[in-house]
């Protein structure tokens, strides 16, 4: 059993703690870090971990083997470096950072310290995405030529926090909340990006945003792609991979549609899982040395490189070459 600290106990930090405590057989939280000590005491008591107000205190706790970061985006890279220098494994919620340089710095720190790093991309663990990757790897689609992804979500309306409305924390609007998951899927299936052209359209501003992001991709291996994200629209998730012999489409968490030449179509539905628990168990396996974390550090960096290019393209209205 890996003993960990959860840093940040807002909406998503509590989601992680709820998924882990009493459910995982591989990892548990023994320490929590929050700036809202008084308001969080009862929650921590129920979950069975102690609280402190600083990451330094948690890192000084000899019982802590790993640190899970659920903090504002701009803090991630520096906190990953701090944790790695303390010799502890680190799991960072998405996005790993807001720039490629910071992602590379964070990854380099974990490699120098020889500690595992995990990143919070729980959609990787959805049964639909596991099956999509299996079909792609099987070669049944032939030569991969094109990828598409769309992820819209109304969580921006339901779980608003003031820091999430700051341009410095959430550049590109829905890119940090939803689009980043599609970028992770692209990094895994299509590899590094060569060129990105993005557009952003805003309909309102404030605590209940209405905006869209649309992105065209050219990948270094010649694959093309595009991404869409709509904040405040009801949840919809799709990743679609096209080859010259067929295509495979992940729809939501549990459904996959495979279409092959000759009109053969197969629809598979899988049981739903707790994907947050699955990614935390995978991180625990990496800490224990059982298996590497299933998202490689190259994929982590490539995801953030694409993210940064999307933001630059939106701000300049130009295509960005990576």
PyMOL commands that set and color helices and strands:
alter all, ss='L'
color gray80, all
select helices_A, chain A and resi 11-20+37-47+55-59+73-85+100-113+122-125+127-138+155-158+162-165+173-175+179-189+275-288+297-316
alter helices_A, ss='H'
color red, helices_A
select strands_A, chain A and resi 2-7+27-33+50-52+66-69+89-93+117-120+144-152+193-204+210-219+224-231+236-243+246-251+255-260+264-269+320-321
alter strands_A, ss='S'
color yellow, strands_A
deselect
rebuild
show_as cartoon
